[in-house]
Amino acid sequence: MCGITGIFSYRDGQKTWPVPELERMLDRLSHRGPDDKGMYVADGLFLGHTRLAVIDLSPTGHQPMITADGRYIISYNGEIYNFRQIRDELEQKDYRFHSQSDTEVLLYAWQEWQEACLDKLDGIFAFALYDSKEKELFLVRDHLGIKPLFYMLQRGQIFFASELMALFGPLNACPEMDTEDLDSYFTFNYLPAPRTGLKKVCQLPPGSFLSVSRHGETLKRYWRPVYQTDLPSRSSGQTERFQALLSSSVKSQLVSDAPLGLFLSGGLDSYAVALSAVEAGRHPEAFTLGFDEKNFSEVPEARQYARHLGIPNESTNFIWSEEEIYAALEAMNELLADASCFPLFQLSRYARKRVTVVLAGDGGDELLAGYDTYRAGEITPLIRGIPRTLRGYLRAFARYLPSDNRRYGIRMVTERLLDAAEEGAGRDHASFRRIFPPGMKKRLYHPDFFRESVKFDPVGEYANLMKEVPVERSYLTARQHADLTFHLPSILAKVDRMSMANGLEVRVPLLSRQMVEFCINIPDDAKRTGYKGKQVLREAIARKAPGKSLSRPKAGFLPPVDQWFRGTGPMNAVFADHLQRAKSSVDYLNWEEVGQIWEEHRKHKIEAGFVLLGILQFMNWSRQCRVRA
């Protein structure tokens, strides 16, 4: 993996920029590529690259890379797992290669097939490719948006970068915040593409490419999930096909010229990936992070998996200090408040001491309906069937439920179920992801912001994605599609930012294009039966998993968020520091009410850990914006 950045002046082909400023722009991405960096500078064009060497560690993999005839120049972040097969095909067409890198293969694949080459790629990527003959720039992102790409069009120029804050500096000041984006962020604690929180700044949507030339800009979708309407019945053949696809996906992603390992938790997804790696003849080192808090650490389960597979397992415990919190916050760089960012940052740093690449199990919950929210979606219609008066009593009773420090407190879960039921069919699923319900927004938003936010409907934006699924398919499929296109990218963003902050590449075999296209078109009972999701995965590993692992309750890599914002721990000092500074510089929230919510949470009157986390990252991000304004 790498970092890419650049500027293209599509209206003034003679425009130039001070080289020292271009170097500073590139240096903001040095953490993503500590092994090498390169620049291509010409009138009207700058392409920059920071390299994390994984395939072809030699200098021949240097970027930006140029075709032999000088027409195409590329700056690329990612891995093309099937690059050797594509290379063989190109060699049959008399192309000659001077490196062993997938970058050169991608470059000549574009020269041969143009945008049609994207259908050939099995990988994760974001790249900028310039056609010097047509004076046209292409920005491209992989099928699910696993690799990031941000851009901003202004004054006849396009600025782009792998990370949001790398866009801004003396050449391009950070613009004003976008109120609709902010309302969406506070609703979910993350932002779906193309939103970024800033006016006229976008994330390139997954499965899309943007072309920019003197004729203007065009955004095109080259991949989207295709849902069959005539599904086969449940059969053992589907389990066998899933197992074969997983084995193939893992095997292809084990290719690396740099040291490779695994992230291993107590869950089934990471175990299935590790199992496939072992069956492919590899025994990579596995890395696990634990917590001191009871019921949060999965180290014992991960060790059991590692012993069963005969692979080495290194574990470390979460370090809880102000210094560590600030380090993770500094790496976020965008409106993303996922509590697991903090332990993932430390786990990535720990793994990077031994390896450059890891395989992880992300994506299984979305593909195979593993989330408890799918079960909750079967409960909310029953709640709506309860007379409204009785529902009012239930809501009043919920206030007296204990406010505890569990992963998901019983009071919070009860209140979310009741709130979701009120939203109605379709919207109920989207509202399970909601962090700031309407009452919290009214209390915490600055009055002007609140009046404007009434016009917005982030929950509706999420729920409307379900309508993209054919009506012949199930409600479960519709909810999964919404999660795949709205919620999953936030998880992928978390993984990318925290790992790349430490120069570590993370690959996600469960989300290969072939795996996604298969899993979205298997019947519901291959995904969920009763209260359990991931049925086809469970069957695939049933005879190869250690005892009791298939019956463990779902946990997830979630730290004790509510506990963090109580007591005298370091998170409280960090929050207090940010709150003091925000009161004099940021206008969107009622800071007195923020302090009151925090106090009520510390006294166990409410469960607001996720709310406070979202506010903390907003304060941190606002500070980062001001520095680059």
C-alpha positions in Angstrom: 0.0 0.0 0.0 1.0 3.5 -0.6 0.0 7.2 -0.5 -1.0 9.1 -3.7 -1.5 12.8 -4.2 -1.5 15.3 -7.0 -2.9 18.4 -8.8 -4.1 18.7 -12.3 -4.9 22.1 -13.8 -7.4 21.2 -16.5 -8.2 24.8 -17.6 -4.7 26.2 -17.6 -2.2 23.7 -19.0 0.8 26.1 -18.3 0.1 26.4 -14.6 3.0 25.6 -12.2 3.3 25.3 -8.4 6.2 25.9 -6.1 8.1 22.6 -5.8 8.7 23.0 -2.0 4.9 23.2 -1.5 4.4 20.0 -3.6 7.0 18.3 -1.5 5.1 19.3 1.7 1.9 17.9 0.2 3.7 14.6 -0.5 5.3 14.5 3.0 1.8 14.6 4.6 1.5 11.0 3.3 4.9 9.7 4.3 3.5 7.4 6.9 1.6 5.5 4.2 4.7 4.9 2.3 7.9 4.9 4.3 10.1 3.0 1.8 10.3 5.5 -1.1 8.7 8.6 -2.5 8.6 10.1 -6.0 7.2 13.1 -7.9 6.2 13.8 -11.5 6.0 17.5 -12.2 5.1 19.1 -15.6 3.2 22.2 -16.7 -0.3 21.8 -15.4 0.3 18.5 -13.6 1.8 17.1 -10.4 1.6 13.5 -9.4 3.1 12.3 -6.1 3.7 8.9 -4.5 4.9 7.5 -1.2 5.7 3.8 -1.4 5.2 0.9 0.9 7.2 -1.8 -0.9 5.3 -5.1 -0.9 5.5 -6.5 -4.5 8.9 -6.1 -6.2 10.9 -4.4 -3.4 13.6 -3.2 -5.9 13.9 0.4 -7.3 12.1 -0.8 -10.5 8.8 -0.4 -8.6 9.4 3.3 -8.1 6.4 5.6 -8.8 5.0 7.6 -10.4 5.6 5.2 -13.3 5.5 6.1 -17.0 4.8 4.0 -20.1 7.6 3.5 -22.5 6.1 5.9 -25.0 5.6 8.5 -22.3 1.8 8.8 -22.9 0.5 7.4 -19.5 1.7 8.2 -16.0 0.3 6.5 -12.9 0.4 7.0 -9.1 -1.1 3.9 -7.6 -2.1 2.7 -4.1 -3.1 -0.9 -3.7 -2.5 -4.5 -4.7 -3.7 -6.3 -7.8 -3.7 -10.0 -6.7 -4.1 -11.4 -10.2 -1.5 -9.2 -11.8 0.6 -12.1 -12.9 -2.3 -13.5 -15.0 -2.9 -10.1 -16.5 0.8 -9.7 -17.2 0.8 -13.1 -19.1 -2.1 -11.9 -21.2 -0.4 -8.6 -22.0 2.8 -10.4 -22.9 0.9 -12.4 -25.5 0.1 -9.0 -27.0 3.9 -8.2 -27.2 4.1 -5.9 -24.1 7.5 -6.0 -22.4 8.0 -5.4 -18.7 10.9 -4.0 -16.9 9.8 -4.7 -13.3 8.0 -7.4 -11.3 5.5 -5.0 -9.9 1.7 -4.9 -10.2 2.0 -1.2 -10.9 3.5 -1.7 -14.3 0.9 -4.4 -15.1 -1.9 -2.0 -14.2 -0.3 0.8 -16.3 -0.1 -1.3 -19.4 -3.5 -2.9 -18.8 -5.0 0.6 -19.0 -3.0 1.4 -22.1 -4.3 -1.8 -23.8 -8.0 -1.8 -22.6 -8.6 1.6 -21.1 -11.4 1.6 -18.5 -12.4 -1.9 -19.6 -9.3 -3.2 -17.7 -11.1 -2.5 -14.4 -13.3 -5.6 -15.0 -10.2 -7.7 -15.0 -8.8 -6.6 -11.7 -8.9 -8.7 -8.6 -7.6 -6.4 -5.9 -7.9 -3.3 -3.7 -6.8 0.0 -5.2 -7.1 3.7 -5.7 -5.0 5.3 -8.4 -4.5 8.5 -10.5 -3.6 8.0 -14.2 -2.9 10.8 -16.6 -3.2 10.5 -20.4 -0.7 13.1 -21.7 -2.0 12.8 -25.3 -5.6 13.6 -24.4 -4.7 15.8 -21.4 -7.1 13.8 -19.2 -6.8 12.6 -15.6 -8.6 9.5 -14.3 -9.1 8.9 -10.6 -10.2 5.3 -9.9 -11.3 3.5 -6.7 -11.9 -0.3 -6.1 -15.2 -2.0 -6.0 -16.0 -1.5 -2.3 -13.9 1.5 -1.6 -11.3 -0.5 0.4 -8.6 2.0 -0.5 -9.4 5.7 -0.1 -9.3 8.7 -2.5 -10.4 12.2 -1.8 -10.6 15.1 -4.2 -11.5 18.8 -4.5 -12.3 20.7 -7.7 -11.7 24.5 -7.6 -10.6 27.3 -9.9 -10.0 25.0 -12.8 -7.8 22.5 -10.8 -8.4 19.2 -9.1 -6.5 18.3 -5.9 -6.5 14.7 -4.8 -5.0 12.6 -2.1 -5.2 9.3 -0.2 -6.2 11.1 3.0 -8.5 14.1 3.5 -6.1 16.4 5.3 -3.4 15.9 2.8 -5.4 17.9 0.4 -4.9 21.2 2.3 -2.1 23.6 2.8 -0.8 26.8 1.3 -1.8 25.8 -2.2 -5.3 24.8 -1.2 -6.8 26.1 2.0 -9.3 23.9 4.0 -12.8 25.1 3.1 -15.8 25.7 5.3 -17.7 22.8 6.9 -20.8 21.5 5.2 -23.8 21.5 7.6 -25.6 18.6 5.9 -22.5 16.5 6.1 -22.1 17.4 9.8 -25.6 16.3 10.6 -25.0 13.0 8.8 -21.8 12.5 10.8 -23.4 13.1 14.2 -26.2 10.7 13.2 -23.8 7.8 12.6 -20.3 8.8 13.8 -19.0 8.4 10.2 -19.7 9.7 6.7 -20.5 7.7 3.6 -19.0 8.7 0.2 -19.1 11.2 -1.3 -19.5 13.2 1.9 -16.5 14.5 3.8 -17.8 17.2 6.1 -16.3 20.0 3.9 -17.9 22.0 1.1 -16.9 21.0 -2.4 -14.6 18.2 -1.1 -15.6 14.6 -2.0 -14.7 11.0 -1.4 -14.6 9.2 -4.7 -17.5 6.6 -4.4 -16.6 2.9 -4.4 -16.6 1.1 -7.8 -16.3 4.5 -9.6 -13.9 6.5 -11.6 -13.7 10.3 -12.3 -12.4 11.6 -15.5 -11.3 15.3 -15.7 -10.2 17.3 -18.8 -10.7 20.7 -20.4 -14.1 19.5 -21.3 -15.2 19.1 -17.7 -15.5 16.2 -15.3 -17.5 12.9 -15.5 -18.1 10.5 -12.7 -18.9 6.9 -13.8 -19.8 3.8 -11.9 -17.9 0.7 -13.3 -19.1 -1.8 -10.7 -22.2 -2.3 -8.5 -23.7 -5.3 -6.8 -26.0 -7.2 -9.2 -28.8 -9.1 -7.4 -30.3 -12.1 -9.1 -34.0 -12.5 -8.7 -34.2 -16.3 -9.2 -32.1 -17.8 -6.4 -31.4 -21.5 -6.1 -32.6 -23.4 -3.0 -30.3 -24.0 -0.1 -27.8 -26.8 -0.9 -24.5 -28.2 0.3 -23.0 -27.1 -3.0 -23.2 -23.5 -1.8 -21.1 -24.3 1.2 -18.5 -26.0 -1.0 -18.5 -23.1 -3.4 -18.1 -20.6 -0.5 -15.2 -22.7 0.8 -13.5 -22.8 -2.6 -13.9 -19.1 -3.1 -12.5 -18.3 0.3 -9.5 -20.6 -0.2 -8.8 -19.0 -3.6 -9.2 -15.5 -2.2 -6.8 -16.1 0.7 -4.3 -17.9 -1.5 -4.2 -15.1 -4.0 -3.7 -12.6 -1.2 -0.8 -14.4 0.4 1.3 -13.2 -2.4 3.9 -10.8 -1.0 7.6 -10.1 -1.3 7.5 -8.6 2.2 6.8 -10.4 5.5 3.1 -11.3 5.9 1.0 -12.1 9.0 -2.6 -12.2 10.2 -4.9 -10.3 12.5 -6.5 -13.0 14.7 -9.4 -12.4 17.1 -11.9 -14.7 18.9 -14.3 -14.4 16.0 -15.1 -16.9 13.2 -14.1 -14.6 10.3 -10.4 -14.2 11.2 -10.2 -17.9 12.1 -11.6 -18.8 8.6 -9.0 -16.7 7.0 -6.2 -18.2 9.1 -7.5 -21.7 8.4 -7.4 -21.0 4.6 -3.9 -19.7 4.9 -2.7 -22.8 6.7 -4.5 -25.1 4.1 -2.7 -23.1 1.4 0.6 -24.3 3.0 1.5 -21.2 4.9 1.9 -20.7 8.6 1.9 -16.9 9.0 2.4 -15.3 12.4 -0.9 -14.1 14.0 -1.3 -10.9 16.0 -3.9 -10.2 18.7 -4.7 -7.3 21.0 -6.4 -7.7 24.3 -7.9 -5.6 27.1 -7.5 -5.7 30.8 -11.3 -5.2 31.3 -13.3 -8.3 31.9 -15.3 -9.7 29.0 -13.6 -7.5 26.4 -10.4 -9.4 25.7 -10.4 -12.2 23.0 -6.8 -13.2 23.6 -7.6 -16.7 25.1 -9.8 -17.5 22.1 -7.2 -16.3 19.6 -4.6 -18.4 21.3 -6.9 -21.5 21.1 -7.3 -20.9 17.4 -3.5 -20.5 16.9 -2.7 -23.7 18.8 -5.3 -25.6 16.8 -3.8 -24.4 13.5 -0.2 -24.7 14.6 0.7 -21.1 13.9 2.6 -18.6 16.1 0.5 -16.1 17.9 1.8 -12.8 19.4 -0.5 -10.8 21.7 -0.2 -7.5 23.4 -2.5 -5.6 25.7 -4.1 -2.2 25.0 -2.1 0.7 26.4 -4.3 3.2 28.0 -2.7 6.6 28.2 -3.2 10.2 27.0 -0.2 9.8 24.6 -1.8 6.8 22.9 -5.1 8.5 22.6 -3.6 11.6 21.0 -1.5 9.5 18.6 -4.6 7.7 17.3 -6.7 10.9 17.0 -3.9 12.5 15.0 -4.0 9.6 12.6 -7.8 9.8 12.0 -7.8 12.9 9.8 -11.5 12.8 9.0 -14.9 12.6 10.5 -14.8 9.0 11.7 -15.4 8.1 15.3 -15.1 4.3 15.7 -14.0 3.2 19.1 -11.9 0.4 17.7 -9.7 2.9 16.0 -7.7 3.2 19.2 -6.9 -0.5 19.8 -6.5 -1.1 16.0 -3.9 1.7 15.9 -1.8 -0.1 18.6 -2.3 -3.5 17.1 -1.1 -2.3 13.7 2.0 -0.7 15.3 2.7 -3.9 17.1 2.3 -6.1 14.0 4.4 -3.7 11.9 7.5 -4.6 14.0 7.4 -8.1 12.5 5.5 -7.9 9.2 4.6 -5.4 6.4 1.3 -7.1 5.4 -1.6 -8.7 7.3 -4.7 -10.5 6.3 -7.9 -9.7 8.3 -11.5 -11.0 8.5 -13.4 -7.8 7.9 -16.6 -8.0 5.9 -18.1 -11.2 7.1 -20.9 -9.5 9.1 -22.1 -7.6 6.1 -21.9 -10.4 3.6 -23.3 -13.1 5.7 -25.7 -11.2 8.0 -23.7 -11.6 11.2 -24.8 -8.4 13.0 -27.3 -8.5 15.8 -29.1 -5.6 14.1 -30.5 -8.2 11.6 -32.1 -10.0 14.5 -33.3 -6.7 16.0 -35.0 -6.0 12.7 -37.2 -8.9 13.3 -38.2 -7.6 16.7 -39.1 -4.0 15.8 -42.3 -5.0 13.9 -43.4 -6.8 17.1 -42.8 -3.6 19.1 -44.8 -1.6 16.7 -47.7 -4.0 17.3 -47.8 -3.0 21.0 -50.3 -0.2 21.7 -48.8 3.2 21.7 -49.7 3.9 25.4 -47.9 0.7 26.5 -44.9 1.6 24.4 -44.8 4.9 26.3 -44.7 3.0 29.6 -41.8 0.8 28.2 -39.9 4.0 27.3 -40.4 5.4 30.8 -39.3 2.1 32.3 -36.1 2.0 30.1 -34.9 5.1 32.0 -34.6 3.0 35.2 -32.6 0.2 33.6 -29.0 0.1 34.8 -26.4 2.2 33.0 -23.5 -0.1 32.9 -20.1 -0.5 31.2 -21.0 -3.4 28.9 -20.1 -3.5 25.2 -23.6 -2.4 24.5 -25.5 -1.3 27.7 -28.9 -2.8 28.3 -30.4 0.7 28.6 -28.9 1.8 25.3 -30.1 -1.3 23.5 -33.6 -1.0 24.8 -33.9 2.7 23.9 -32.5 2.0 20.4 -35.0 -0.7 19.8 -37.9 1.5 20.9 -36.6 4.4 18.8 -36.1 2.1 15.8 -39.7 0.8 16.0 -41.0 4.3 15.9 -39.2 4.9 12.6 -41.2 2.3 10.7 -40.2 -0.4 8.3 -37.0 0.1 6.4 -36.0 3.1 8.5 -35.8 1.0 11.6 -32.7 -0.8 10.4 -30.9 2.4 9.5 -31.8 3.9 12.8 -30.0 1.1 14.7 -26.7 2.8 13.5 -27.8 6.1 14.9 -25.6 7.7 17.6 -27.5 11.1 18.0 -31.2 10.5 18.0 -33.5 13.5 17.4 -33.7 14.4 21.1 -30.0 14.4 21.5 -29.6 16.6 18.4 -32.1 19.1 19.8 -30.2 19.2 23.0 -26.6 19.3 21.7 -26.9 21.2 18.4 -26.4 25.0 18.4 -29.9 26.5 17.7 -28.9 27.7 14.2 -27.5 24.3 13.3 -30.5 22.5 14.7 -33.0 24.7 12.7 -31.0 23.9 9.5 -30.7 20.2 10.3 -34.4 19.7 10.3 -34.2 19.8 6.5 -31.9 16.8 6.4 -32.7 13.1 6.7 -29.5 10.9 7.1 -31.6 7.9 8.2 -33.7 8.2 5.1 -30.5 8.4 3.0 -29.4 5.1 4.5 -32.8 3.4 4.3 -33.3 4.5 0.6 -30.4 2.3 -0.4 -32.6 -0.7 0.3 -34.8 0.3 -2.7 -31.8 -0.5 -5.0 -32.4 -4.2 -4.4 -35.0 -5.9 -6.6 -38.4 -6.2 -4.9 -38.2 -10.0 -5.5 -35.4 -10.2 -3.0 -35.9 -10.4 0.8 -35.9 -7.7 3.4 -32.7 -9.2 4.8 -31.0 -8.8 1.5 -32.1 -5.2 1.3 -30.7 -4.4 4.7 -27.5 -6.1 3.9 -27.2 -4.1 0.7 -27.6 -0.9 2.7 -24.9 -2.0 5.1 -22.6 -3.0 2.3 -22.8 0.4 0.6 -23.3 2.7 3.6 -21.9 1.2 6.8 -19.1 -1.1 5.6 -17.0 1.7 4.0 -16.6 3.3 7.5 -15.2 0.1 8.8 -12.8 -0.1 5.8 -11.8 3.5 6.4 -11.0 2.7 10.0 -8.8 -0.2 9.0 -7.0 1.7 6.3 -6.2 4.8 8.4 -5.1 3.1 11.5 -2.9 0.5 9.7 -1.4 2.9 7.2 -0.6 5.3 9.9 1.9 2.6 10.9 3.0 1.7 7.4 1.1 -1.6 7.5 -0.9 -3.1 4.6 -4.2 -4.9 5.5 -5.9 -7.2 3.1 -9.5 -8.4 3.4 -10.0 -11.8 1.6 -13.7 -12.0 2.5 -14.3 -8.9 0.4 -12.8 -10.0 -2.9 -15.0 -9.1 -5.8 -15.7 -12.7 -6.5 -16.7 -13.4 -2.9 -19.0 -10.4 -2.7 -20.7 -11.3 -6.0 -21.3 -14.9 -4.8 -22.5 -14.1 -1.2 -25.1 -11.5 -2.3 -26.8 -14.2 -4.4 -27.2 -17.1 -2.0 -30.5 -17.7 -0.2 -31.2 -16.2 3.2 -30.9 -19.5 5.1 -27.3 -19.8 3.9 -26.7 -16.6 5.9 -29.0 -16.6 8.9 -30.8 -19.4 10.7 -32.6 -18.5 13.9 -30.4 -16.2 15.9 -27.1 -17.1 14.2 -25.6 -15.5 11.1 -22.8 -16.6 8.8 -24.3 -20.0 8.4 -22.5 -20.9 5.2 -19.1 -20.0 6.8 -20.0 -22.0 9.9 -20.7 -25.0 7.8 -17.5 -24.5 5.8 -15.3 -24.6 9.0 -17.5 -26.8 11.2 -15.2 -29.8 11.2 -12.0 -27.8 11.3 -12.7 -25.4 14.3 -11.8 -26.1 17.9 -14.4 -27.0 20.4 -17.1 -24.5 21.4 -15.9 -21.8 19.0 -19.0 -22.1 16.8 -21.2 -21.6 19.8 -19.5 -18.5 21.2 -21.6 -15.3 21.3 -20.6 -12.6 18.8 -18.2 -10.1 20.4 -16.5 -7.8 17.9 -13.4 -5.7 18.3 -15.1 -3.2 20.6 -13.4 -1.6 23.6 -15.3 -0.4 26.8 -16.4 2.9 25.4 -18.8 3.9 28.2 -16.2 3.1 30.8 -13.7 5.3 29.0 -15.7 8.4 29.6 -16.3 7.6 33.3 -14.0 7.7 36.3 -10.6 9.3 36.1 -9.1 7.6 33.1 -7.0 9.4 30.4 -9.9 9.7 28.0 -11.5 12.2 30.4 -8.4 14.4 30.4 -8.2 14.3 26.6 -11.9 15.2 26.3 -11.6 18.0 28.8 -8.6 19.5 26.9 -10.5 19.4 23.5 -13.7 20.7 25.1 -11.9 23.7 26.6 -10.4 24.7 23.2 -13.6 24.0 21.2 -15.7 26.4 23.3 -13.8 29.3 21.9 -13.5 28.2 18.3 -16.3 25.9 17.1 -19.9 27.0 16.8 -21.9 23.9 15.8 -22.6 22.4 19.2 -23.9 23.8 22.5 -20.8 23.3 24.6 -22.5 23.8 27.9 -24.9 21.0 27.0 -22.0 18.8 25.9 -20.5 19.3 29.4 -23.8 18.4 31.0 -24.2 15.2 28.9 -20.7 14.2 29.9 -21.5 14.8 33.6 -24.7 12.8 33.3 -22.9 9.9 31.7 -20.2 9.9 34.4 -22.9 9.7 37.0 -24.5 6.7 35.2 -27.7 8.7 34.5 -27.4 8.0 30.8 -25.3 5.9 28.4 -23.6 8.4 26.1 -20.1 7.0 25.5 -20.6 6.8 21.7 -22.1 10.3 21.7 -19.0 11.6 23.5 -16.7 9.7 21.3 -18.3 11.3 18.2 -18.0 14.8 19.8 -14.4 14.2 20.7 -13.4 13.3 17.1 -15.4 16.3 15.8 -13.4 18.6 18.1 -10.2 16.9 17.0 -11.1 17.1 13.3 -12.2 20.7 13.6 -8.7 21.5 15.1 -7.0 19.8 12.2 -9.2 21.8 9.8 -8.2 25.1 11.4 -4.5 24.3 11.2 -4.9 23.9 7.4 -7.3 26.7 6.8 
